[in-house]
Amino acid sequence: MADRKITLIHPTGNPFARNAAIALGKIGLLHEIITAIAYNPDSHLARFLQKFFPAGDRELGRRTWIPLENGFFKTYPLEEIARILILRTGLNRRLGFNAQSLADWVYASIDRRVARKHLTGLAGVYAYEDGAAETFSVAKQRGIKCFYDLPIVFYRQSQQIQQEEAELFPELAHCLQSIQEPVWKLERKEREISLADCIVVPSTAVARSLLNAGVEQEKINVIPFGSPHDYFQPKPKKDNKFRALFVGRVGARKGIHYLLKAWQKLNLTEAELLLVGMNEIGDRYLGKYQDCFRYIPSVPHATLNQYYSSASVFVFPSLVEGLALVLLEAMACGIPIITTENAGGGDIITDGMEGFIIPIRNTEAIQEKLIWCYSHPQELAEMGKAARKKAEELTWKLYRDRLSSLVLRVMGEKMRCDR
């Protein structure tokens, strides 16, 4: 019966949304998934695209959802297709839209549709940041439980950190997104938090940002993401060069400017800094360090294993995250990591065991840990083994089990007994 069910809403889909849907399905509570595009890589369309239009298959592959045993999909693809076409053709520049404003449009449009059409007879809704304000407003009026998934630190802390960074590095302010968000969007975030009955976060860093904003502790539940240890595997390193690797958006929020400065100062022999990901920081800024790193633009996700496996250590000095999935990918490949509490590192590694936790904005700490890694290859290899072992423990099944238990508890003992 729908009146004992929960609907999950996520406009694009990602590993944690897909696993949340599986968790709800396994306990028999999933009613439907509402998204923009639910791509099935085994469908006739997928086989056609794979053969004749592989770029289309790669694009839609990011919106893959696992077919459901229980529940069904409702899709609203038009805005998402329009968004993709506008960005791919560059029309957004002529129309005055940036990529984030188009994504906000997709999220808000699905949120409005869910609020109008999809809440009848439900026991709960499970929604994500920026896509829940209208849905939660109507759900609360109808006595429907509101589950809110916040995968990154609450915007107040994000804005504070990024505003500080813009003052320290004015030339990087253009790539610090949080300080540029419109008032209406921030008001939506506040509404979502205030209306939520239960907030799911992936790290203590996110939980702390909510507590600092005055959110009640009993509403906040930390459930770290799972690692893709079955998808990413350790592989032999093909050379003896010491290689520090960064994967992600090459921008100020990720602390890339601190890593570049640290690496330049070290001037290590037979060593390489490799950056993989979209360049947000700009060619002009990167040009100041052009002789001390190698850069590879965005690559298909399926090819990342080879880059992780080429690394001696993974460095991710991010200022603002929730729990960066790239950390778990690197660990699954048996690569030790250097990262920050703000990246969620403290929830998945023990400092000195699988890697190192360093303060944000600390070039000297990055240098110190890189020097240690460079000078202790045998100990570093043992760290890599420990990282892989921890990744094998931090499974998506563990994430699903924890989420299932939380949902059942919030929905009440009666529902648990009725299942």
N, C-alpha and C positions, 0 to 999 in steps of 0.2 A: 504494500500500500504506500502511495506517495506520501501520506501524512506521517510516516515514520522514516522518511528519507531525507538525504542531504544532496543539494546540487552544488557542484564545484564550478566556479567561473574563472577562467584564465584566457585572455584574448589570444595569446600566442603559443603558450605551452613551453615548458622547460623541464629538466629532470626532476626538480622537486614538486612541480605541479602534477606531473605524470605519476609520480610515486604516491602523492597524496590521493589521487584518484584511485589508484590500485588499492591503497589502504582502506579507503571507504568502501570499495567494492568487496574486498575480502571479508569485511564484517557485515556485509549485506545492507549497508545504508546508502549506497550511491544511487541517486535517482537519475541524474544526467550530468554530462559535462557540456558547458556552454563555452564556445570558443569561436575564433574567427574561421580558421581552417583546420580541419582534422585530416591530416595527410596519412595515408596508409601506403608504406613503401612496397607492399606486396600486391597492390591493386593493379588493374589494367592500365590506368592512367600513369602510374609510376613506371611500369615497364615501358610504356610508350616514351615517356620523358627520358628514361635512362638510355634508351636506344637513339632517339632523335634529338633530344634537347636536354643534355645532361646538366646544363646550367640551371634550367627550371627545376630539375629534380633536386639539385643541391639547395636551391632556394626554399622549395617547399619542404624538403627534408628536415629543416629546422622546426617545422610545425607538425612533426610526427607525433601521433598519439597511438598508444597500444590499443588494439581492439578490445572491447569490454566484454567480460562474461556477464556482468550485471550492469544495468543502466544503459544509457544510449547517449548519442551526441546530438547537440543542436548547434549548427554553425551559422555564423553571419559573416560571410566572406567578402562582401563588396568593398567595405572600407579598407580592409587589409590589402586586398588586391590593388585598390586605387593607391594606397600608400606606397606599395612596392613599385608600381609603375611610375609614380611621381618621382620617387627617389632615383630609380634606375635611369630615367630619361633626363634628370636634372631639372625638371619642370619646377621643382620646389624653389629653386633659386630665383626663377622669374616670378613666381607667385609670392615670394617672401616668407616661405615656410622653412623651418629647419626640421631635421629628422625627429627631434623630440616632440615638437608640436604636433607632428603627424601621428606619432605613436599615442600621444595623449588623446587625440581625436578618436582613434580606434578604441582605446580603453573606455572613454566616456560614452561612446555610442553603444557599446555592448552593455555597459552598466545600466544605461537608460532602458534598453530593451528588456533586460532581466527584471528590472523593477516593475515594468509595465505588464509583462507577459508570463513570467516564469516562477512566481512565488506561491501560487495557489496550492494549498494542502501540504506544504513542506514542513519538516521539523527543523531544518537548519540549512544555512548557506555557508559555503566555504569560498572566500574570495581573497584577492590579493591587493596590495598597495596600488592606489590610483584607479582601481576598477571596482570600488565597492560602495561609494558614498550614497548613490541613489538606491541601490539594492538594499543596503542596511537600513536606510530611512524607512522604507516600506516594510521590510522584514520586522523591524522592531514594533511597528504598529500592529502587526499580525501575530506577535508572540513567537516569532521564528528565531532560533538561536543563530547568532552571527559569529562565525569563525573568521579571523583575519590573519593572513599570513604576511608578515613583514620581513622580507629577505635582506634588508639593508638598514643601517642605523636610521633612527627617526630623523626627519628632515631638519629639526632644530639644531641638533648636534652637527649634522652634515653641513648645514649652512654656516655654523660658527667656525668649523675647521676650514672650510673652503674660503670663507671671507678672510680669515687670518692669512691663508696661503696667498690670496690675491693681493693682500697688502705687503706680504713679504716678497712676492714675485709678480709685480703688475703686468709683466709681459706674458704671463701665463693665465691671466684672468679669463681669457676667451675660452679656455677649455675646462673651466670649473663650472659645471652645469648647475649645481644647486643654488648658487647665488644669482642665477638668471631666471629662476622659475617664477611664473606669474603668481600674483596674489590668489587668484581663484583656485589654482592648483594646490597651494598651501592650505587654503581653507578646506578643500576636499580631504586632504590628509588628516586635518584636525577632526573633521566630522567622522571619518572612518574609525579613527582611534577611539573617539568618545562613544561611538555606537557599538563597538565590538564587545561581545561577551567573553571571548577567548582570543588571545593573541599568540600566535606561534612564531617564534624567532629562531634563527639557526645558531646564535652565539650569545655569550654573555655580554659582548660588546653592544649588540643590539638591545638586549634586555636593559643594560645600564643606561642607554640613551633614552629609553622609555621611562625608566624610573626617574631620571633627571628631569623629565618633562612632566612629572607628577602623575604618571599612570600607576594605577593600583598594582602592587606586586602580584596579587592573587590572579590577575588576568593574564600574566606573562608566563609563557612556557617555552623553555629552551630545548629544542630538538635539533642537534647538528645534522647537516646533510650527510648522505651516504657517499662512499667513494665508488668510482667505476672500476673496481679492481678486476672485474671479469672482462672489461673492455680494454683497459690500459694495462699493459704487462711490462715487466722489466725485460730489456733487451741488451745484448752486449754493446758496449761503447766501442765505436770503430776506430778511435784514435786515442792518443795519449795526452792531448791538449787539455789543459784545465779550462773548463767552459762554465761560465755563469750564465744562466738562462732566465729571461723574463718573458712571460706569455700574458697577453691581455691588451687592453687599450693603452697605447703609449701616450699617457697624459699625466697632468699634474696631480689629479686625484689619486693616482696609483703610486705617487712618490717617485716617478721615473727620474726626475731631475736630481734627486738626492743620490740615486744609484749611479747616474752618469758622472756626477761630480766625484763620488767615492772611487769609482773605477778609474777615472782619469788620474787621480792622485796616486793610485797604487802602482800603475805602470809595470804590471807583472810581465815576465817573459813567458813565452809559450803558453799564453792564456788568451781567452776571447770572451767578450761580453756579447751575447746574442739576444736581440730583441725581436719578438714575434708578435705582430698584432697591428691593428689600425693606428695610424699616426694621427693623434689628436693634438699633440703638442706643437706641431708645425715644423716644416723643413728648416726654417730660419733658426729656431732654437736648437734643433738636433744638429744643425751644421756646425755649431760651436764645438761639438764632440765627434765630428765625422771620422776622425782618425782612430777612435778608440772603441768602436763597436761595429757589429754587423747587424744589419736590419733586414727583416723579411716581413712584407705586408701580411695582411690576414690570409690564412690558409684554411682549407677545409678541416673541420674538426677531426675527421677520420685520420688525417695525416699527422696529428700532433704527437702521437706516440714516438715517432722517429726523432722529433726535436727534443722531447723530454729525455729520451734515451741517449742523446748526444751530450747531455749536460753532466757536469760534476756536481752542481748545486743549483737549486732553483731559488731565485731572489725575487721577493714580492713585497716591497716596502710601502704598502698602500696606506693612505691616510684615512680613507672612508670605505668600508665594505659592510658585509654582513658576515658571510663565511664564503670566501672566494673558492669557487669550484675548481679553479686551476691548482690550488694547493692540494686538493684531494687527488687530482689527476697526476700531478708530479709524484706524490707519495705512492700512488698505485704503480708507477713506473720504477719505484725504488730509488727516487731521487730525494736527498735531504733538502730541507727548505730553510731559508732565512726570511722571516716575515714579522709582522707586527700584531699586537693584540687587536688593533682596529680592523685587521683583515680576518679576524676570527681565529688566528693561529693558536691562541691559548686553549681553545676548546678541542683541538685535535692533535696537538703535539705537546710533549713535555720538553721544556727548554734543556738543550744539551743531549737529548736522547734521539729524536727524529729530526732535529734541526735546532734552530735558534729563534727566540722571540726577542725583538729589538724595539726600542721606542720609535715612534714616528719622528720624522724630520731630523734624523740623527745620522749624518754622513759618517761620523767617526765610528759609530757602532757598526754600520755596514762594512766599512773598511776593516775593522777589527775581526769581524766574523769571516769575511772573505779571505783575509790573511791566514786565519786559522785553518780554513778549509783547504787553501792552497798548500799549506805547510804540513798537513796531516792527512795524506791521501788514504792511508789504511783505516784510520779512525773514521774518516768521511764515508768510506765504503760500508763500514759497520752501521753508521747512521742511516745510510740508504736502505740497508736490510731491515733496520728497525722501522723505517718509514713505510716500507711495503707491508710489514707485519701489522702495523697500526691500521693501514688502509684496508687490510683484509678483515679487521675487526669492525671498522666503521662502515658497515654494509648498508645498502638501501633497505634491506629487509629489517634491520634494526631500526632505521628511521620510520618505516611503515608500522612496525610493531608499537613503537612509542607513540606515534600519532594515533593509531587505532585506539590504544588504551586511553589516551587523553580525550578523544572524541566521545567514547563511550562514557567516560566519567562525567564530562560536561553535559551530555544529553540526559544523564540520570540513571540511577540503578534500575528503574522500572524497564527502560528500553533494553538494558543489558539482559535482564531476565526474560524478556519477551522474545529475544532473537531465536 
